[in-house]
């Protein structure tokens, strides 16, 4: 019969140490899902969405599911600003089309999911203005400069600077899932390299 050796408590420290210790912790967090599945309309239709995004806890996650032809630029800018204001991780999932404004919202995310058979259209601003002649011209000029700044900020390095220039000169760019994935991989590598250079 095998003997069982009882080790007194004061001798336990002399036992062979374990290669590692394991502990488990369960953390409660929310994943917020927003579906943009139509043309993006006036800003007041998205007040609740923007409020919820901006006030999400840092340990939570936000998923924005995109299948949109685009829409109102002012609404899109407010959504993008909300995405940038939150401390939560924002993931955009391309699940159909992300055209026009939808492409800007997609590229403003922290992480990306591209489903097969997806489509993206990047093109110059489509906009109309009302008012007296010179007022309309000034309004249009200011809006074009505004969109130009947004294009350079969010499309590069997904697009090259020359491609953005071409878009601002009214060239349309249609991208399918494979093209989008390749460009995203390149963009992520560039951003990682830039971050590494900044850190050190």
C-alpha positions as protocol buffer text, in pm:
chain_id: "A"
residue {
  index: 1
  type: UNK
  ca { x: 0 y: 0 z: 0 }
}
residue {
  index: 2
  type: UNK
  ca { x: 139 y: 339 z: -102 }
}
residue {
  index: 3
  type: UNK
  ca { x: 223 y: 578 z: 176 }
}
residue {
  index: 4
  type: UNK
  ca { x: 87 y: 930 z: 169 }
}
residue {
  index: 5
  type: UNK
  ca { x: 327 y: 1194 z: 291 }
}
residue {
  index: 6
  type: UNK
  ca { x: 170 y: 1483 z: 477 }
}
residue {
  index: 7
  type: UNK
  ca { x: 369 y: 1806 z: 441 }
}
residue {
  index: 8
  type: UNK
  ca { x: 328 y: 2053 z: 726 }
}
residue {
  index: 9
  type: UNK
  ca { x: 219 y: 2402 z: 627 }
}
residue {
  index: 10
  type: UNK
  ca { x: 557 y: 2555 z: 719 }
}
residue {
  index: 11
  type: UNK
  ca { x: 732 y: 2320 z: 473 }
}
residue {
  index: 12
  type: UNK
  ca { x: 510 y: 2395 z: 170 }
}
residue {
  index: 13
  type: UNK
  ca { x: 746 y: 2668 z: 48 }
}
residue {
  index: 14
  type: UNK
  ca { x: 1008 y: 2400 z: -22 }
}
residue {
  index: 15
  type: UNK
  ca { x: 788 y: 2221 z: -279 }
}
residue {
  index: 16
  type: UNK
  ca { x: 895 y: 2249 z: -643 }
}
residue {
  index: 17
  type: UNK
  ca { x: 741 y: 2568 z: -784 }
}
residue {
  index: 18
  type: UNK
  ca { x: 466 y: 2549 z: -1049 }
}
residue {
  index: 19
  type: UNK
  ca { x: 563 y: 2659 z: -1400 }
}
residue {
  index: 20
  type: UNK
  ca { x: 281 y: 2916 z: -1395 }
}
residue {
  index: 21
  type: UNK
  ca { x: -25 y: 3024 z: -1200 }
}
residue {
  index: 22
  type: UNK
  ca { x: -366 y: 3057 z: -1362 }
}
residue {
  index: 23
  type: UNK
  ca { x: -643 y: 3294 z: -1253 }
}
residue {
  index: 24
  type: UNK
  ca { x: -975 y: 3362 z: -1420 }
}
residue {
  index: 25
  type: UNK
  ca { x: -1172 y: 3683 z: -1424 }
}
residue {
  index: 26
  type: UNK
  ca { x: -1507 y: 3758 z: -1585 }
}
residue {
  index: 27
  type: UNK
  ca { x: -1551 y: 4116 z: -1700 }
}
residue {
  index: 28
  type: UNK
  ca { x: -1892 y: 4248 z: -1795 }
}
residue {
  index: 29
  type: UNK
  ca { x: -1901 y: 4466 z: -2104 }
}
residue {
  index: 30
  type: UNK
  ca { x: -2152 y: 4565 z: -2367 }
}
residue {
  index: 31
  type: UNK
  ca { x: -2125 y: 4539 z: -2743 }
}
residue {
  index: 32
  type: UNK
  ca { x: -2333 y: 4811 z: -2911 }
}
residue {
  index: 33
  type: UNK
  ca { x: -2455 y: 4736 z: -3265 }
}
residue {
  index: 34
  type: UNK
  ca { x: -2571 y: 5009 z: -3504 }
}
residue {
  index: 35
  type: UNK
  ca { x: -2699 y: 4928 z: -3854 }
}
residue {
  index: 36
  type: UNK
  ca { x: -2674 y: 5197 z: -4123 }
}
residue {
  index: 37
  type: UNK
  ca { x: -2882 y: 5020 z: -4386 }
}
residue {
  index: 38
  type: UNK
  ca { x: -3030 y: 5304 z: -4587 }
}
residue {
  index: 39
  type: UNK
  ca { x: -2946 y: 5647 z: -4721 }
}
residue {
  index: 40
  type: UNK
  ca { x: -2809 y: 5860 z: -4437 }
}
residue {
  index: 41
  type: UNK
  ca { x: -3058 y: 6137 z: -4377 }
}
residue {
  index: 42
  type: UNK
  ca { x: -3079 y: 6453 z: -4166 }
}
residue {
  index: 43
  type: UNK
  ca { x: -2870 y: 6493 z: -3849 }
}
residue {
  index: 44
  type: UNK
  ca { x: -3165 y: 6492 z: -3608 }
}
residue {
  index: 45
  type: UNK
  ca { x: -3246 y: 6134 z: -3711 }
}
residue {
  index: 46
  type: UNK
  ca { x: -2910 y: 6023 z: -3563 }
}
residue {
  index: 47
  type: UNK
  ca { x: -2900 y: 6220 z: -3237 }
}
residue {
  index: 48
  type: UNK
  ca { x: -2965 y: 5913 z: -3021 }
}
residue {
  index: 49
  type: UNK
  ca { x: -2704 y: 5709 z: -3210 }
}
residue {
  index: 50
  type: UNK
  ca { x: -2437 y: 5978 z: -3171 }
}
residue {
  index: 51
  type: UNK
  ca { x: -2524 y: 6026 z: -2803 }
}
residue {
  index: 52
  type: UNK
  ca { x: -2496 y: 5654 z: -2734 }
}
residue {
  index: 53
  type: UNK
  ca { x: -2162 y: 5627 z: -2917 }
}
residue {
  index: 54
  type: UNK
  ca { x: -2010 y: 5924 z: -2734 }
}
residue {
  index: 55
  type: UNK
  ca { x: -2121 y: 5796 z: -2394 }
}
residue {
  index: 56
  type: UNK
  ca { x: -2017 y: 5432 z: -2432 }
}
residue {
  index: 57
  type: UNK
  ca { x: -1787 y: 5300 z: -2159 }
}
residue {
  index: 58
  type: UNK
  ca { x: -1419 y: 5261 z: -2250 }
}
residue {
  index: 59
  type: UNK
  ca { x: -1427 y: 4881 z: -2195 }
}
residue {
  index: 60
  type: UNK
  ca { x: -1732 y: 4836 z: -2421 }
}
residue {
  index: 61
  type: UNK
  ca { x: -1730 y: 4782 z: -2798 }
}
residue {
  index: 62
  type: UNK
  ca { x: -1915 y: 4952 z: -3083 }
}
residue {
  index: 63
  type: UNK
  ca { x: -1999 y: 4774 z: -3408 }
}
residue {
  index: 64
  type: UNK
  ca { x: -2131 y: 4981 z: -3698 }
}
residue {
  index: 65
  type: UNK
  ca { x: -2279 y: 4763 z: -3974 }
}
residue {
  index: 66
  type: UNK
  ca { x: -2274 y: 4939 z: -4312 }
}
residue {
  index: 67
  type: UNK
  ca { x: -2490 y: 4885 z: -4617 }
}
residue {
  index: 68
  type: UNK
  ca { x: -2553 y: 5239 z: -4735 }
}
residue {
  index: 69
  type: UNK
  ca { x: -2542 y: 5438 z: -5059 }
}
residue {
  index: 70
  type: UNK
  ca { x: -2423 y: 5744 z: -4863 }
}
residue {
  index: 71
  type: UNK
  ca { x: -2616 y: 6055 z: -4778 }
}
residue {
  index: 72
  type: UNK
  ca { x: -2599 y: 6383 z: -4588 }
}
residue {
  index: 73
  type: UNK
  ca { x: -2237 y: 6491 z: -4530 }
}
residue {
  index: 74
  type: UNK
  ca { x: -2318 y: 6694 z: -4217 }
}
residue {
  index: 75
  type: UNK
  ca { x: -2476 y: 6386 z: -4058 }
}
residue {
  index: 76
  type: UNK
  ca { x: -2178 y: 6174 z: -4156 }
}
residue {
  index: 77
  type: UNK
  ca { x: -1934 y: 6419 z: -4004 }
}
residue {
  index: 78
  type: UNK
  ca { x: -2129 y: 6415 z: -3678 }
}
residue {
  index: 79
  type: UNK
  ca { x: -2124 y: 6034 z: -3673 }
}
residue {
  index: 80
  type: UNK
  ca { x: -1748 y: 6032 z: -3745 }
}
residue {
  index: 81
  type: UNK
  ca { x: -1684 y: 6289 z: -3471 }
}
residue {
  index: 82
  type: UNK
  ca { x: -1882 y: 6072 z: -3228 }
}
residue {
  index: 83
  type: UNK
  ca { x: -1673 y: 5768 z: -3329 }
}
residue {
  index: 84
  type: UNK
  ca { x: -1357 y: 5966 z: -3260 }
}
residue {
  index: 85
  type: UNK
  ca { x: -1488 y: 6105 z: -2930 }
}
residue {
  index: 86
  type: UNK
  ca { x: -1563 y: 5769 z: -2767 }
}
residue {
  index: 87
  type: UNK
  ca { x: -1300 y: 5575 z: -2572 }
}
residue {
  index: 88
  type: UNK
  ca { x: -1460 y: 5247 z: -2681 }
}
residue {
  index: 89
  type: UNK
  ca { x: -1320 y: 5038 z: -2966 }
}
residue {
  index: 90
  type: UNK
  ca { x: -1514 y: 5110 z: -3287 }
}
residue {
  index: 91
  type: UNK
  ca { x: -1540 y: 4840 z: -3555 }
}
residue {
  index: 92
  type: UNK
  ca { x: -1703 y: 4904 z: -3892 }
}
residue {
  index: 93
  type: UNK
  ca { x: -1839 y: 4602 z: -4075 }
}
residue {
  index: 94
  type: UNK
  ca { x: -1892 y: 4636 z: -4451 }
}
residue {
  index: 95
  type: UNK
  ca { x: -2185 y: 4407 z: -4528 }
}
residue {
  index: 96
  type: UNK
  ca { x: -2309 y: 4529 z: -4865 }
}
residue {
  index: 97
  type: UNK
  ca { x: -2210 y: 4868 z: -4997 }
}
residue {
  index: 98
  type: UNK
  ca { x: -2034 y: 5160 z: -4831 }
}
residue {
  index: 99
  type: UNK
  ca { x: -2063 y: 5424 z: -5098 }
}
residue {
  index: 100
  type: UNK
  ca { x: -1980 y: 5793 z: -5090 }
}
residue {
  index: 101
  type: UNK
  ca { x: -2029 y: 5909 z: -4729 }
}
residue {
  index: 102
  type: UNK
  ca { x: -2041 y: 5544 z: -4620 }
}
residue {
  index: 103
  type: UNK
  ca { x: -1677 y: 5501 z: -4725 }
}
residue {
  index: 104
  type: UNK
  ca { x: -1570 y: 5793 z: -4502 }
}
residue {
  index: 105
  type: UNK
  ca { x: -1756 y: 5650 z: -4203 }
}
residue {
  index: 106
  type: UNK
  ca { x: -1604 y: 5306 z: -4267 }
}
residue {
  index: 107
  type: UNK
  ca { x: -1247 y: 5437 z: -4278 }
}
residue {
  index: 108
  type: UNK
  ca { x: -1293 y: 5639 z: -3958 }
}
residue {
  index: 109
  type: UNK
  ca { x: -1319 y: 5319 z: -3752 }
}
residue {
  index: 110
  type: UNK
  ca { x: -1050 y: 5159 z: -3533 }
}
residue {
  index: 111
  type: UNK
  ca { x: -1101 y: 4811 z: -3678 }
}
residue {
  index: 112
  type: UNK
  ca { x: -1256 y: 4675 z: -3996 }
}
residue {
  index: 113
  type: UNK
  ca { x: -1455 y: 4374 z: -4115 }
}
residue {
  index: 114
  type: UNK
  ca { x: -1507 y: 4325 z: -4490 }
}
residue {
  index: 115
  type: UNK
  ca { x: -1760 y: 4066 z: -4595 }
}
residue {
  index: 116
  type: UNK
  ca { x: -1738 y: 3891 z: -4931 }
}
residue {
  index: 117
  type: UNK
  ca { x: -1929 y: 4050 z: -5220 }
}
residue {
  index: 118
  type: UNK
  ca { x: -1899 y: 4396 z: -5062 }
}
residue {
  index: 119
  type: UNK
  ca { x: -1866 y: 4715 z: -5266 }
}
residue {
  index: 120
  type: UNK
  ca { x: -1729 y: 5062 z: -5199 }
}
residue {
  index: 121
  type: UNK
  ca { x: -1763 y: 5379 z: -5405 }
}
residue {
  index: 122
  type: UNK
  ca { x: -1538 y: 5677 z: -5340 }
}
residue {
  index: 123
  type: UNK
  ca { x: -1619 y: 5994 z: -5532 }
}
residue {
  index: 124
  type: UNK
  ca { x: -1620 y: 6371 z: -5508 }
}
residue {
  index: 125
  type: UNK
  ca { x: -1878 y: 6563 z: -5310 }
}
residue {
  index: 126
  type: UNK
  ca { x: -2232 y: 6586 z: -5449 }
}
residue {
  index: 127
  type: UNK
  ca { x: -2388 y: 6898 z: -5307 }
}
residue {
  index: 128
  type: UNK
  ca { x: -2636 y: 7173 z: -5383 }
}
residue {
  index: 129
  type: UNK
  ca { x: -2664 y: 7521 z: -5237 }
}
residue {
  index: 130
  type: UNK
  ca { x: -2937 y: 7785 z: -5229 }
}
residue {
  index: 131
  type: UNK
  ca { x: -2932 y: 8162 z: -5199 }
}
residue {
  index: 132
  type: UNK
  ca { x: -2810 y: 8470 z: -5384 }
}
residue {
  index: 133
  type: UNK
  ca { x: -2541 y: 8422 z: -5649 }
}
residue {
  index: 134
  type: UNK
  ca { x: -2226 y: 8519 z: -5459 }
}
residue {
  index: 135
  type: UNK
  ca { x: -2356 y: 8372 z: -5134 }
}
residue {
  index: 136
  type: UNK
  ca { x: -2413 y: 8040 z: -5312 }
}
residue {
  index: 137
  type: UNK
  ca { x: -2067 y: 8052 z: -5466 }
}
residue {
  index: 138
  type: UNK
  ca { x: -1902 y: 8123 z: -5127 }
}
residue {
  index: 139
  type: UNK
  ca { x: -2105 y: 7847 z: -4962 }
}
residue {
  index: 140
  type: UNK
  ca { x: -2006 y: 7598 z: -5233 }
}
residue {
  index: 141
  type: UNK
  ca { x: -1639 y: 7697 z: -5216 }
}
residue {
  index: 142
  type: UNK
  ca { x: -1635 y: 7656 z: -4837 }
}
residue {
  index: 143
  type: UNK
  ca { x: -1808 y: 7315 z: -4860 }
}
residue {
  index: 144
  type: UNK
  ca { x: -1563 y: 7192 z: -5124 }
}
residue {
  index: 145
  type: UNK
  ca { x: -1267 y: 7292 z: -4903 }
}
residue {
  index: 146
  type: UNK
  ca { x: -1436 y: 7119 z: -4608 }
}
residue {
  index: 147
  type: UNK
  ca { x: -1479 y: 6796 z: -4804 }
}
residue {
  index: 148
  type: UNK
  ca { x: -1124 y: 6818 z: -4939 }
}
residue {
  index: 149
  type: UNK
  ca { x: -987 y: 6830 z: -4583 }
}
residue {
  index: 150
  type: UNK
  ca { x: -1202 y: 6528 z: -4487 }
}
residue {
  index: 151
  type: UNK
  ca { x: -1085 y: 6336 z: -4795 }
}
residue {
  index: 152
  type: UNK
  ca { x: -716 y: 6388 z: -4721 }
}
residue {
  index: 153
  type: UNK
  ca { x: -768 y: 6304 z: -4353 }
}
residue {
  index: 154
  type: UNK
  ca { x: -965 y: 5979 z: -4388 }
}
residue {
  index: 155
  type: UNK
  ca { x: -886 y: 5842 z: -4735 }
}
residue {
  index: 156
  type: UNK
  ca { x: -506 y: 5857 z: -4703 }
}
residue {
  index: 157
  type: UNK
  ca { x: -327 y: 5611 z: -4678 }
}
residue {
  index: 158
  type: UNK
  ca { x: -616 y: 5385 z: -4789 }
}
residue {
  index: 159
  type: UNK
  ca { x: -584 y: 5579 z: -5115 }
}
residue {
  index: 160
  type: UNK
  ca { x: -266 y: 5741 z: -5239 }
}
residue {
  index: 161
  type: UNK
  ca { x: -244 y: 6120 z: -5243 }
}
residue {
  index: 162
  type: UNK
  ca { x: -268 y: 6112 z: -5623 }
}
residue {
  index: 163
  type: UNK
  ca { x: -583 y: 5899 z: -5606 }
}
residue {
  index: 164
  type: UNK
  ca { x: -740 y: 6147 z: -5366 }
}
residue {
  index: 165
  type: UNK
  ca { x: -648 y: 6429 z: -5606 }
}
residue {
  index: 166
  type: UNK
  ca { x: -815 y: 6232 z: -5886 }
}
residue {
  index: 167
  type: UNK
  ca { x: -1128 y: 6183 z: -5673 }
}
residue {
  index: 168
  type: UNK
  ca { x: -1141 y: 6556 z: -5600 }
}
residue {
  index: 169
  type: UNK
  ca { x: -1123 y: 6608 z: -5976 }
}
residue {
  index: 170
  type: UNK
  ca { x: -1439 y: 6397 z: -6015 }
}
residue {
  index: 171
  type: UNK
  ca { x: -1295 y: 6050 z: -6076 }
}
residue {
  index: 172
  type: UNK
  ca { x: -1510 y: 5769 z: -5934 }
}
residue {
  index: 173
  type: UNK
  ca { x: -1337 y: 5474 z: -5766 }
}
residue {
  index: 174
  type: UNK
  ca { x: -1525 y: 5144 z: -5737 }
}
residue {
  index: 175
  type: UNK
  ca { x: -1363 y: 4889 z: -5505 }
}
residue {
  index: 176
  type: UNK
  ca { x: -1465 y: 4529 z: -5442 }
}
residue {
  index: 177
  type: UNK
  ca { x: -1398 y: 4322 z: -5128 }
}
residue {
  index: 178
  type: UNK
  ca { x: -1056 y: 4195 z: -5243 }
}
residue {
  index: 179
  type: UNK
  ca { x: -938 y: 4545 z: -5338 }
}
residue {
  index: 180
  type: UNK
  ca { x: -1060 y: 4684 z: -5006 }
}
residue {
  index: 181
  type: UNK
  ca { x: -880 y: 4414 z: -4805 }
}
residue {
  index: 182
  type: UNK
  ca { x: -551 y: 4473 z: -4988 }
}
residue {
  index: 183
  type: UNK
  ca { x: -571 y: 4848 z: -4932 }
}
residue {
  index: 184
  type: UNK
  ca { x: -664 y: 4806 z: -4566 }
}
residue {
  index: 185
  type: UNK
  ca { x: -368 y: 4575 z: -4505 }
}
residue {
  index: 186
  type: UNK
  ca { x: -136 y: 4831 z: -4662 }
}
residue {
  index: 187
  type: UNK
  ca { x: -296 y: 5113 z: -4462 }
}
residue {
  index: 188
  type: UNK
  ca { x: -260 y: 4924 z: -4132 }
}
residue {
  index: 189
  type: UNK
  ca { x: 110 y: 4852 z: -4202 }
}
residue {
  index: 190
  type: UNK
  ca { x: 175 y: 5220 z: -4278 }
}
residue {
  index: 191
  type: UNK
  ca { x: -4 y: 5336 z: -3963 }
}
residue {
  index: 192
  type: UNK
  ca { x: 184 y: 5082 z: -3747 }
}
residue {
  index: 193
  type: UNK
  ca { x: 513 y: 5201 z: -3891 }
}
residue {
  index: 194
  type: UNK
  ca { x: 422 y: 5565 z: -3828 }
}
residue {
  index: 195
  type: UNK
  ca { x: 321 y: 5483 z: -3469 }
}
residue {
  index: 196
  type: UNK
  ca { x: 649 y: 5299 z: -3412 }
}
residue {
  index: 197
  type: UNK
  ca { x: 845 y: 5597 z: -3545 }
}
residue {
  index: 198
  type: UNK
  ca { x: 654 y: 5832 z: -3314 }
}
residue {
  index: 199
  type: UNK
  ca { x: 721 y: 5610 z: -3011 }
}
residue {
  index: 200
  type: UNK
  ca { x: 1082 y: 5574 z: -3072 }
}
